[in-house]
Amino acid sequence: MTGEETPRDAVLRGLAHGRRLTDVVDVWSPEGWLDVDQRVRNAYRRCEPGLPRHDWLTTAGPHAPAPTDGRLLLALCTSDGRIREAALAHAAGRPVLLPLIALRTADWAGPVRERARAVLAAALPGAEAGTLRLAVPVILRGRHRERGDAAFRMLEETLATTPPEVIHALFRVRDRATRLFALDLALDRGLYTIEELARIAADDVHVGIRDRASTAVLAAGAPGESLGPLLASTCGRVRSAGVTALRKTGRTAEAEAFLFDRSGLVRACARWVLRQDGRDPLPLYRAACADPATVPDHAPFALAECGDRATDLPALWELTGHERPRVRTSAVAGLRRFDVADLARLLPFLDDPSPRVVWEASRTLSVWADRLPEAELLRRTEPGRPAHVRARALQLLGAAGSAAYGETAGRLAEDPELRSRLRYMRVRPRTSS
């Protein structure tokens, strides 16, 4: 176990010698509880030296001093089922140990399992919000284990009638699974207004939660005042939900501004809304790309998404020389969308000063990598060239199956300026067999 603290060093040494449970175990992490449970069990199975004994659980009289939370944790996780069963009687009434009681409801030993379920059934109905915030993440992890559904059923029964503030408290934990579970409970019970759900959809840190909240907003009819947060969200899926809802609220004209969104999903939704209103978005894209002074960053690729190759390809070629890198990047990506194979005109894009443009050019060229002049690619890997140019040229050499790839990759890997970039691109020198 080199480089990792053993259970005896970390848990046994701390808990058996009086340290507080919360100082040794990350009680807010469900993975922390699962890890402690397994590591302590394994330590007892291996009979590691210095393990505390638990004879006091089966022999102590009614006036014996109460064990510490740490000693009880060790007893609840030990490999002896009789000890685990006896420890459950002492664990009742100790909120910090409720996660372990929940784990024992799925114990392989029947007597342990039945005792744990009885203790959990008595503890859950009156548990405070803070206690549930400890236990629910562990119960959700354990529900997919064999025999783990019993604790989850008890939890569902408890939370069906619990005060709303308990559900709100669960939604504030750091565990994503618990927050999704709490959000579903809140939606079932109607605990959030449409405006509150719109703010969650716009601002939450987890994509799944944002997506679920935005779906709930749309299902509720998406009144106009709730769309602002959705349309302003940094998440493309949420913005797309807001754009789609513009049609229901009679605000289809506002979808035009999202035709040039950085998210392809949002752009597609904006086009759909306009078409449902009888408007063709294609002339809007063509007009935007016709004026280099005002062309939006993502307009060239958006034009390729719904345009005609014969008609719109010249506009894209023109915009590959635009002064703004984002416009050039979008134009090169649009060429790939139109399946352009003019290698003589595409190859110079590998020399662009913008890494974004070179990245798009390499993606476009990779389809025809075996048709690219090897000498042109090797020339771009030489010292003095920008790092992003050298790295992408090497990548294309590899895609082409060039015999010079291995030697070139080895040479570039020795360049400090390129090491991290090549690792990110997963470029490795090839070895001869």
C-alpha positions as CSV (number, residue, x, y, z in Angstrom):
1,M,0.0,0.0,0.0
2,T,2.8,2.3,-0.9
3,G,1.9,6.0,-1.0
4,E,-1.5,5.3,0.7
5,E,-2.3,5.5,4.4
6,T,-3.6,2.1,5.7
7,P,-6.8,1.8,7.7
8,R,-4.8,1.1,10.8
9,D,-2.8,4.3,10.3
10,A,-5.7,6.6,9.4
11,V,-8.9,5.3,10.9
12,L,-8.0,2.9,13.6
13,R,-5.2,5.0,15.1
14,G,-7.5,8.1,15.1
15,L,-10.8,6.7,16.1
16,A,-9.6,4.0,18.5
17,H,-7.6,6.7,20.4
18,G,-10.4,9.2,21.0
19,R,-10.3,11.5,18.0
20,R,-13.6,12.9,16.9
21,L,-15.3,11.0,14.1
22,T,-15.7,14.2,12.0
23,D,-11.9,14.8,12.3
24,V,-11.0,11.5,10.7
25,V,-13.8,10.8,8.2
26,D,-15.3,13.1,5.6
27,V,-18.8,12.6,6.9
28,W,-20.3,14.7,4.0
29,S,-18.9,12.4,1.3
30,P,-20.9,9.2,0.6
31,E,-17.7,7.8,-1.0
32,G,-15.9,8.5,2.2
33,W,-18.4,6.4,4.2
34,L,-18.2,3.6,1.7
35,D,-14.4,3.7,1.7
36,V,-14.2,3.6,5.5
37,D,-16.6,0.7,5.7
38,Q,-14.6,-1.4,3.2
39,R,-11.2,-0.5,4.5
40,V,-12.0,-1.2,8.1
41,R,-13.7,-4.5,7.2
42,N,-10.6,-5.5,5.2
43,A,-8.3,-4.5,8.1
44,Y,-10.1,-6.8,10.5
45,R,-10.2,-9.6,8.0
46,R,-6.4,-9.4,7.7
47,C,-6.0,-9.2,11.5
48,E,-3.7,-6.2,11.2
49,P,-1.7,-5.6,14.4
50,G,-3.1,-3.0,16.9
51,L,-6.8,-3.5,16.0
52,P,-9.0,-2.7,19.0
53,R,-11.2,-5.5,20.2
54,H,-15.0,-5.2,20.7
55,D,-15.7,-7.7,23.5
56,W,-17.2,-4.9,25.5
57,L,-20.2,-4.9,23.1
58,T,-21.3,-8.4,24.0
59,T,-20.2,-8.6,27.6
60,A,-20.6,-5.1,29.1
61,G,-23.4,-4.6,31.6
62,P,-26.1,-1.9,31.6
63,H,-24.0,0.5,33.5
64,A,-20.9,0.4,31.3
65,P,-19.8,3.7,29.9
66,A,-21.1,4.6,26.4
67,P,-18.6,4.0,23.6
68,T,-17.4,6.9,21.5
69,D,-18.6,7.4,18.0
70,G,-15.2,6.3,16.7
71,R,-15.3,3.0,18.6
72,L,-18.8,2.4,17.4
73,L,-17.8,3.1,13.8
74,L,-15.1,0.4,14.0
75,A,-17.6,-2.0,15.5
76,L,-20.2,-1.3,12.8
77,C,-17.6,-2.0,10.1
78,T,-15.8,-5.0,11.6
79,S,-15.8,-8.4,9.8
80,D,-17.6,-10.1,12.7
81,G,-21.4,-10.1,12.1
82,R,-22.2,-10.6,15.8
83,I,-20.2,-7.5,16.6
84,R,-21.9,-5.4,13.9
85,E,-25.3,-6.5,15.1
86,A,-24.5,-5.7,18.8
87,A,-23.1,-2.3,17.8
88,L,-26.4,-1.3,16.1
89,A,-28.1,-1.1,19.5
90,H,-25.6,1.5,20.7
91,A,-25.7,3.4,17.4
92,A,-29.4,4.2,17.7
93,G,-29.8,7.8,18.6
94,R,-26.4,8.9,17.2
95,P,-27.2,11.0,14.1
96,V,-23.6,11.0,12.8
97,L,-23.7,7.2,12.5
98,L,-26.9,7.1,10.5
99,P,-25.0,6.6,7.2
100,L,-23.4,3.5,8.5
101,I,-26.7,2.2,9.9
102,A,-28.1,2.7,6.4
103,L,-25.2,0.6,4.9
104,R,-25.9,-2.2,7.4
105,T,-29.5,-2.5,6.1
106,A,-28.0,-4.2,3.1
107,D,-25.6,-6.3,5.1
108,W,-24.9,-9.8,3.9
109,A,-25.7,-11.2,7.4
110,G,-29.5,-11.5,7.9
111,P,-29.5,-10.6,11.7
112,V,-27.4,-7.5,11.1
113,R,-29.6,-6.5,8.2
114,E,-32.9,-6.9,10.2
115,R,-31.6,-5.0,13.2
116,A,-30.2,-2.2,11.0
117,R,-33.6,-1.8,9.3
118,A,-35.4,-1.6,12.6
119,V,-33.0,1.1,13.8
120,L,-33.2,3.1,10.6
121,A,-37.0,2.9,10.5
122,A,-37.1,4.4,14.0
123,A,-34.6,7.1,13.2
124,L,-35.7,8.4,9.8
125,P,-39.2,9.9,10.7
126,G,-37.9,12.2,13.3
127,A,-34.5,13.0,11.8
128,E,-33.5,16.6,11.5
129,A,-32.5,18.1,8.2
130,G,-28.8,18.0,9.1
131,T,-28.9,14.3,9.8
132,L,-30.7,13.5,6.6
133,R,-28.1,15.5,4.7
134,L,-25.5,13.0,6.1
135,A,-27.5,9.9,5.4
136,V,-29.4,10.5,2.1
137,P,-26.3,10.5,-0.1
138,V,-25.2,7.1,1.3
139,I,-28.7,5.7,1.0
140,L,-28.9,6.7,-2.7
141,R,-25.5,5.1,-3.3
142,G,-26.6,1.9,-1.6
143,R,-30.0,1.6,-3.4
144,H,-28.4,-0.2,-6.3
145,R,-26.6,-2.7,-4.2
146,E,-28.1,-6.1,-3.5
147,R,-30.7,-5.8,-0.7
148,G,-30.1,-2.0,-0.8
149,D,-33.6,-1.0,-1.8
150,A,-35.1,-1.3,1.8
151,A,-33.4,1.8,3.1
152,F,-34.4,3.7,0.0
153,R,-38.1,2.7,0.4
154,M,-38.0,3.9,4.0
155,L,-36.4,7.2,2.9
156,E,-39.1,7.8,0.3
157,E,-41.8,7.2,2.9
158,T,-40.2,9.6,5.3
159,L,-39.6,12.4,2.7
160,A,-43.2,12.1,1.3
161,T,-44.5,14.0,4.3
162,T,-41.4,15.9,5.6
163,P,-41.6,19.7,5.8
164,P,-40.5,21.6,2.7
165,E,-37.4,23.0,4.4
166,V,-36.0,19.5,4.7
167,I,-36.2,19.1,0.9
168,H,-34.6,22.5,0.4
169,A,-31.8,21.5,2.8
170,L,-31.1,18.4,0.8
171,F,-31.0,20.4,-2.4
172,R,-28.1,22.5,-0.9
173,V,-25.8,19.5,-0.3
174,R,-22.7,19.2,-2.5
175,D,-23.6,15.7,-3.7
176,R,-25.1,15.8,-7.2
177,A,-27.2,12.6,-6.9
178,T,-28.8,13.9,-3.7
179,R,-29.5,17.3,-5.3
180,L,-31.2,15.6,-8.3
181,F,-33.2,13.5,-5.9
182,A,-34.3,16.5,-3.9
183,L,-35.2,18.4,-7.0
184,D,-37.4,15.6,-8.2
185,L,-39.1,15.5,-4.8
186,A,-39.6,19.3,-4.9
187,L,-41.1,19.1,-8.4
188,D,-43.5,16.3,-7.3
189,R,-44.6,18.4,-4.4
190,G,-44.7,21.7,-6.2
191,L,-42.2,23.4,-3.8
192,Y,-40.6,25.7,-6.4
193,T,-42.2,28.5,-8.3
194,I,-41.6,28.8,-12.1
195,E,-39.3,31.8,-11.4
196,E,-37.3,29.8,-8.9
197,L,-36.9,26.9,-11.3
198,A,-35.8,29.3,-14.1
199,R,-33.1,30.6,-11.8
200,I,-31.9,27.1,-11.0
201,A,-31.9,26.2,-14.6
202,A,-29.9,29.3,-15.4
203,D,-27.3,29.3,-12.6
204,D,-26.8,25.9,-11.1
205,V,-23.4,24.3,-11.4
206,H,-24.6,20.9,-12.5
207,V,-25.7,20.4,-16.1
208,G,-28.2,17.7,-15.2
209,I,-29.9,19.9,-12.6
210,R,-30.1,22.8,-15.0
211,D,-31.6,20.5,-17.7
212,R,-34.2,19.1,-15.4
213,A,-35.2,22.5,-14.0
214,S,-35.5,24.0,-17.5
215,T,-37.6,21.0,-18.6
216,A,-39.9,21.6,-15.6
217,V,-40.2,25.3,-16.6
218,L,-41.3,24.3,-20.1
219,A,-43.7,21.7,-18.8
220,A,-45.4,24.3,-16.6
221,G,-46.1,26.5,-19.6
222,A,-43.1,28.8,-19.4
223,P,-44.7,32.1,-18.7
224,G,-42.9,35.0,-20.3
225,E,-41.3,36.3,-17.1
226,S,-39.5,33.0,-16.6
227,L,-37.7,33.0,-19.9
228,G,-35.2,35.7,-19.1
229,P,-33.0,33.5,-16.9
230,L,-33.2,30.7,-19.4
231,L,-32.2,32.8,-22.4
232,A,-29.3,34.3,-20.4
233,S,-28.0,31.0,-19.1
234,T,-24.4,29.9,-19.8
235,C,-25.6,26.4,-20.6
236,G,-26.6,25.8,-24.2
237,R,-29.2,23.2,-23.3
238,V,-30.9,25.6,-21.0
239,R,-30.8,28.5,-23.6
240,S,-32.2,26.1,-26.2
241,A,-35.1,25.4,-23.9
242,G,-35.7,29.1,-23.5
243,V,-35.5,29.7,-27.2
244,T,-38.0,26.9,-27.9
245,A,-40.4,28.4,-25.4
246,L,-40.4,31.7,-27.3
247,R,-42.9,30.3,-29.7
248,K,-45.4,29.4,-27.0
249,T,-45.2,32.9,-25.6
250,G,-45.7,34.6,-28.9
251,R,-42.1,36.1,-28.9
252,T,-40.8,34.3,-32.0
253,A,-39.1,37.4,-33.3
254,E,-36.6,37.2,-30.3
255,A,-35.3,33.9,-31.7
256,E,-33.5,35.7,-34.5
257,A,-30.8,36.9,-32.1
258,F,-30.0,33.2,-31.2
259,L,-29.4,32.2,-34.8
260,F,-25.8,33.1,-34.2
261,D,-25.4,31.5,-30.8
262,R,-22.2,29.6,-30.0
263,S,-24.2,26.4,-29.3
264,G,-25.4,24.4,-32.3
265,L,-28.4,23.2,-30.4
266,V,-29.5,26.8,-29.7
267,R,-29.0,27.8,-33.3
268,A,-31.1,24.8,-34.4
269,C,-33.9,25.7,-32.0
270,A,-33.9,29.3,-33.2
271,R,-34.2,28.2,-36.8
272,W,-37.1,26.0,-35.9
273,V,-38.9,28.8,-34.0
274,L,-38.6,31.1,-37.0
275,R,-39.7,28.5,-39.5
276,Q,-42.8,27.7,-37.3
277,D,-43.5,31.4,-37.7
278,G,-43.2,31.2,-41.4
279,R,-39.8,32.8,-41.7
280,D,-36.8,31.3,-43.5
281,P,-33.5,31.8,-41.5
282,L,-31.3,31.3,-44.5
283,P,-31.5,34.8,-45.9
284,L,-30.6,36.2,-42.5
285,Y,-27.5,34.1,-42.4
286,R,-26.5,35.1,-45.9
287,A,-27.1,38.8,-45.1
288,A,-24.9,38.5,-41.9
289,C,-22.1,36.8,-43.8
290,A,-22.2,39.4,-46.6
291,D,-21.0,42.2,-44.4
292,P,-17.5,41.5,-42.9
293,A,-17.7,44.5,-40.7
294,T,-20.6,43.2,-38.7
295,V,-20.6,39.4,-39.2
296,P,-21.2,37.5,-35.9
297,D,-18.5,35.1,-34.8
298,H,-20.5,31.9,-35.5
299,A,-22.4,33.0,-38.6
300,P,-20.2,31.3,-41.2
301,F,-20.6,27.8,-39.7
302,A,-24.3,28.5,-39.1
303,L,-24.7,29.4,-42.8
304,A,-23.1,26.0,-43.7
305,E,-25.5,24.3,-41.3
306,C,-28.5,25.2,-43.5
307,G,-27.1,26.8,-46.6
308,D,-26.4,25.5,-50.1
309,R,-22.9,24.6,-51.1
310,A,-23.1,26.0,-54.6
311,T,-24.5,29.3,-53.5
312,D,-22.8,29.9,-50.1
313,L,-19.4,28.4,-50.4
314,P,-17.8,31.6,-51.9
315,A,-18.9,33.5,-48.8
316,L,-17.2,31.1,-46.5
317,W,-13.9,31.2,-48.5
318,E,-14.0,35.0,-48.3
319,L,-14.5,34.9,-44.5
320,T,-11.5,32.6,-44.0
321,G,-9.4,35.8,-44.3
322,H,-11.4,37.8,-41.8
323,E,-9.5,39.8,-39.2
324,R,-11.2,38.1,-36.2
325,P,-9.9,34.6,-35.4
326,R,-13.3,33.4,-34.3
327,V,-14.9,34.3,-37.7
328,R,-12.0,32.6,-39.5
329,T,-12.4,29.5,-37.3
330,S,-16.1,29.4,-38.0
331,A,-15.5,29.8,-41.7
332,V,-13.0,26.9,-41.8
333,A,-15.4,24.7,-39.9
334,G,-18.1,25.6,-42.4
335,L,-15.8,24.4,-45.2
336,R,-15.6,21.0,-43.5
337,R,-19.4,21.0,-43.1
338,F,-19.6,21.5,-46.9
339,D,-17.1,18.6,-47.3
340,V,-14.6,20.8,-49.1
341,A,-11.6,18.9,-50.5
342,D,-9.5,21.6,-52.0
343,L,-6.3,20.7,-50.3
344,A,-4.2,23.3,-52.0
345,R,-6.4,26.0,-50.5
346,L,-6.9,24.4,-47.1
347,L,-3.3,23.6,-46.3
348,P,-2.2,27.3,-45.8
349,F,-4.7,27.5,-42.9
350,L,-2.3,25.4,-40.9
351,D,-0.1,28.5,-40.7
352,D,-2.7,30.7,-39.2
353,P,-1.6,32.7,-36.1
354,S,-4.7,31.5,-34.2
355,P,-4.5,28.1,-32.6
356,R,-8.3,27.9,-33.0
357,V,-8.1,28.2,-36.8
358,V,-5.2,25.7,-37.0
359,W,-7.2,23.2,-34.9
360,E,-10.2,23.5,-37.3
361,A,-8.0,23.3,-40.3
362,S,-6.3,20.1,-39.0
363,R,-9.8,18.6,-38.4
364,T,-10.8,19.4,-41.9
365,L,-7.6,18.1,-43.4
366,S,-7.4,14.9,-41.3
367,V,-10.0,13.2,-43.5
368,W,-7.6,13.5,-46.4
369,A,-4.4,13.2,-44.4
370,D,-3.0,10.4,-46.7
371,R,-3.2,12.8,-49.6
372,L,-1.3,15.7,-48.0
373,P,2.3,16.4,-49.1
374,E,4.5,14.9,-46.5
375,A,7.2,17.5,-47.1
376,E,4.7,20.3,-46.4
377,L,3.8,18.8,-43.1
378,L,7.4,18.1,-42.1
379,R,8.3,21.7,-42.9
380,R,5.7,22.9,-40.5
381,T,7.2,20.8,-37.7
382,E,10.6,22.5,-37.9
383,P,12.0,24.8,-35.2
384,G,11.0,28.4,-35.5
385,R,7.4,27.6,-36.3
386,P,4.7,28.4,-33.7
387,A,4.0,25.6,-31.3
388,H,0.4,25.1,-32.3
389,V,1.4,24.8,-36.0
390,R,4.1,22.2,-35.2
391,A,1.8,20.1,-33.0
392,R,-1.0,20.0,-35.5
393,A,1.3,19.2,-38.4
394,L,2.7,16.3,-36.4
395,Q,-0.8,15.1,-35.7
396,L,-1.6,15.1,-39.4
397,L,1.6,13.1,-40.1
398,G,0.3,10.5,-37.7
399,A,-3.1,10.4,-39.3
400,A,-1.4,9.9,-42.7
401,G,0.6,7.0,-41.4
402,S,3.8,8.7,-42.4
403,A,7.0,6.8,-41.9
404,A,8.6,10.0,-40.6
405,Y,6.0,10.3,-37.8
406,G,7.9,8.4,-35.0
407,E,11.2,10.2,-35.5
408,T,9.4,13.6,-35.7
409,A,7.3,12.9,-32.6
410,G,10.4,11.9,-30.6
411,R,12.2,15.2,-31.7
412,L,9.2,17.4,-30.8
413,A,8.6,15.6,-27.5
414,E,12.1,16.9,-26.4
415,D,11.0,20.5,-27.0
416,P,9.8,22.0,-23.6
417,E,7.4,24.3,-25.5
418,L,5.6,21.3,-27.0
419,R,5.6,18.7,-24.2
420,S,2.3,19.7,-22.5
421,R,0.6,20.3,-25.8
422,L,1.6,16.9,-27.2
423,R,0.5,15.2,-24.0
424,Y,-2.9,16.9,-24.3
425,M,-3.1,15.7,-27.9
426,R,-2.0,12.2,-26.8
427,V,0.9,12.2,-29.2
428,R,3.5,9.5,-28.5
429,P,6.5,8.5,-30.5
430,R,6.0,5.2,-32.3
431,T,8.4,2.5,-31.6
432,S,9.5,0.0,-34.2
433,S,8.4,-3.6,-33.8
